């Protein structure tokens, strides 16, 4: 029974339209990262704003044809999450383990759910959700330990992103990076983009660790808080612009990934 289910799941993953829509999920994630990077630049210039997924989706909703774009992004992200679920059932995506594909399925499902909320006219502040999550965890037995552990995991994910970018490990996710100048551009934006996203995630993890240390859920924060914390450091605005440009480049890499991703063994 289990093998039969895996075979049927494999047929779903190999369906031409499922694959195309899943590739659209990478493009949707790319658009969101480009918008986050742009909002981060606005923060560095002192113009305010919320430089995270919620801010990006809110900006997209207010753009011309924004609501339609949100629905398109939702479909792509939901299908990409489904594709990773199927990959988990069938033994993992090319070059990935079941654990990593399962984690990616959750990540894209969460992003799809957030996008769905904005598409239907709702949506929530990212920092409030982070504070609520941290407060809930701290209310559990050994809650501060759990929050600290979550922070350590996020820092680990951030460090992994930096390593994945600088080592060109991300190229293993692609069936090709393109030829000639295009291939060089994909490698360059992937390297800088992964490193920048890793720095941002690492700061998020540190904020969780500080929240656990001080027993203050409001010390924790999502991406917006991390980027604004970076801006407050010496030369912080310059550093924030650099990270913001990197996030934009990560978005550009995601567009390339929509075309070149390895989605079959």
C-alpha positions in Angstrom: 0.0 0.0 0.0 2.8 2.4 0.9 4.7 1.7 -2.3 1.6 2.2 -4.4 1.0 5.6 -2.7 4.6 6.5 -3.4 4.2 5.6 -7.0 1.0 7.7 -7.3 2.7 10.6 -5.6 5.6 10.3 -8.0 3.2 10.6 -10.9 1.9 13.8 -9.4 5.4 15.2 -9.1 6.2 14.4 -12.7 3.0 15.9 -14.0 3.9 18.7 -16.5 1.5 21.2 -15.1 2.3 20.5 -11.4 6.0 21.0 -12.2 5.3 24.3 -14.1 3.2 25.7 -11.3 5.7 24.6 -8.7 8.4 26.5 -10.7 6.1 29.5 -10.4 6.5 29.2 -6.7 10.2 29.9 -7.0 9.4 33.0 -9.0 6.8 34.1 -6.4 9.4 33.7 -3.7 11.8 35.7 -5.8 9.3 38.6 -6.2 8.8 38.6 -2.4 12.5 38.8 -1.8 13.0 41.6 -4.3 10.3 43.6 -2.5 11.8 42.9 0.9 15.2 44.1 -0.3 13.6 47.2 -1.8 11.8 47.9 1.5 15.0 47.4 3.4 16.7 50.0 1.3 13.9 52.4 2.2 14.5 51.6 5.9 18.2 52.3 5.4 17.3 55.7 3.8 15.2 56.6 6.8 11.9 56.3 5.1 10.4 53.7 7.4 8.4 50.7 6.3 8.2 47.0 7.3 11.0 45.1 5.6 9.7 41.5 5.8 7.2 39.2 4.1 4.2 41.1 5.5 5.6 44.4 4.3 6.4 42.9 0.8 2.9 41.4 0.4 1.2 44.5 1.6 3.2 46.6 -0.9 2.3 44.1 -3.6 -1.4 44.2 -2.7 -1.5 48.0 -3.2 0.3 47.9 -6.6 -1.6 47.9 -9.9 -3.0 44.4 -10.5 -1.6 43.6 -7.0 -4.5 41.4 -5.8 -4.3 39.3 -9.0 -0.6 38.9 -8.5 -1.1 37.8 -4.9 -3.4 35.0 -6.0 -0.9 33.9 -8.7 1.9 33.9 -6.1 -0.3 31.9 -3.7 -1.0 29.2 -6.3 2.7 28.9 -7.2 3.8 28.8 -3.5 1.1 26.2 -2.6 2.0 24.0 -5.6 5.7 24.3 -4.7 4.9 23.2 -1.1 2.8 20.3 -2.5 5.7 19.3 -4.8 8.0 19.2 -1.8 5.5 17.1 0.2 5.4 14.7 -2.7 9.2 14.7 -2.9 9.3 13.8 0.8 6.9 10.9 0.3 8.9 9.6 -2.7 12.3 9.8 -1.1 13.4 13.4 -1.4 14.0 15.9 -4.2 17.2 15.6 -6.4 20.2 16.1 -4.2 18.1 16.5 -1.0 17.1 14.3 1.9 13.6 13.6 3.1 14.2 15.9 6.1 15.3 18.8 4.0 12.4 18.4 1.6 9.9 18.2 4.5 11.3 21.4 6.0 11.0 23.2 2.7 7.4 21.9 2.3 6.6 23.6 5.7 8.5 26.8 4.7 6.6 27.2 1.4 3.3 26.2 3.0 3.7 29.0 5.6 4.6 31.5 2.9 1.6 30.4 0.8 -0.7 30.7 3.9 0.6 34.3 4.5 0.2 35.2 0.9 -3.4 33.7 0.9 -4.2 36.0 3.9 -3.1 39.1 2.0 -4.8 37.9 -1.2 -8.2 37.7 0.5 -7.7 41.1 2.1 -6.6 40.1 5.5 -2.9 39.7 6.6 -1.1 40.3 9.9 1.9 42.2 11.1 5.0 39.9 11.0 6.5 41.3 14.2 3.2 40.7 16.2 3.2 37.1 15.0 6.8 36.6 16.1 6.1 38.2 19.5 3.0 36.0 19.9 5.0 32.9 19.0 7.8 33.8 21.4 5.4 34.5 24.3 3.6 31.2 23.7 6.9 29.3 23.8 8.0 31.1 26.9 4.7 30.1 28.6 5.6 26.4 28.2 7.8 24.5 30.7 11.4 25.3 29.9 10.1 27.9 27.6 13.2 30.1 27.7 15.3 27.1 26.7 12.9 26.4 23.8 13.2 30.0 22.6 17.0 29.9 22.9 17.0 26.6 21.0 14.9 28.1 18.2 17.3 31.0 18.0 20.2 28.7 17.7 18.5 26.7 14.9 17.7 30.0 13.0 21.4 31.1 13.4 22.4 27.7 12.1 20.1 28.0 9.1 21.6 31.5 8.5 25.2 30.2 8.7 24.2 27.4 6.3 22.9 29.9 3.8 26.1 31.9 3.9 28.1 28.7 3.4 25.8 27.5 0.6 26.3 30.8 -1.2 30.1 31.2 -0.8 30.7 27.5 -1.6 28.5 27.6 -4.7 26.6 24.6 -3.1 23.4 26.2 -4.5 24.4 25.2 -8.0 23.5 21.6 -7.0 19.8 22.7 -6.9 20.0 23.6 -10.6 20.1 21.3 -13.6 22.2 24.1 -15.3 23.0 27.6 -14.4 22.8 28.7 -18.0 25.6 29.3 -20.5 28.1 32.1 -21.0 27.3 35.5 -19.4 23.9 34.3 -18.2 25.5 31.4 -16.2 28.0 33.8 -14.6 25.2 36.1 -13.6 23.2 33.3 -12.0 26.3 32.1 -10.0 27.1 35.7 -8.9 23.5 36.6 -7.7 23.2 33.2 -6.0 26.5 33.6 -4.2 25.7 37.1 -2.9 22.0 36.5 -2.4 22.5 33.4 -0.3 25.1 35.1 1.8 23.0 38.2 2.4 19.9 36.1 3.4 22.1 34.1 5.7 23.3 37.2 7.5 19.7 38.4 7.9 18.5 35.1 9.3 21.5 34.9 11.7 20.5 38.3 13.1 16.9 37.0 13.6 18.3 34.0 15.5 20.3 36.3 17.7 17.2 38.3 18.6 15.5 35.1 19.7 18.4 34.2 21.8 18.4 37.7 23.5 14.6 37.3 24.1 15.3 34.0 25.9 18.2 35.5 27.9 16.1 38.5 29.0 12.8 36.6 29.3 11.2 39.3 27.1 9.2 38.1 24.1 9.3 41.6 22.6 13.1 41.3 22.3 12.5 38.6 19.6 11.7 39.8 16.2 11.4 38.7 12.6 13.2 39.8 9.6 12.0 43.5 9.9 13.4 43.7 13.4 16.6 42.1 12.4 17.2 44.5 9.5 16.4 47.5 11.7 18.7 46.3 14.4 21.4 46.0 11.8 20.7 49.7 10.8 21.3 50.8 14.4 24.9 49.5 14.5 28.0 51.5 13.6 28.0 51.9 9.8 24.6 50.1 10.1 22.9 51.9 7.3 25.7 51.0 4.9 25.6 47.4 6.0 21.8 47.4 5.7 22.0 48.6 2.1 24.5 45.9 1.3 22.2 43.2 2.8 19.2 44.7 1.1 20.9 44.5 -2.3 21.8 40.9 -1.5 18.2 40.1 -0.8 17.2 41.6 -4.1 19.9 39.5 -5.8 18.5 36.4 -3.9 15.2 37.2 -5.5 16.8 37.5 -8.9 18.4 34.1 -8.3 15.0 32.7 -7.4 13.7 33.8 -10.8 16.6 31.9 -12.4 15.8 28.9 -10.2 12.2 28.9 -11.5 13.7 28.1 -14.9 16.7 25.9 -14.1 15.7 24.1 -10.9 16.3 20.3 -10.7 12.9 18.9 -10.2 13.5 15.4 -11.5 16.1 12.8 -10.6 
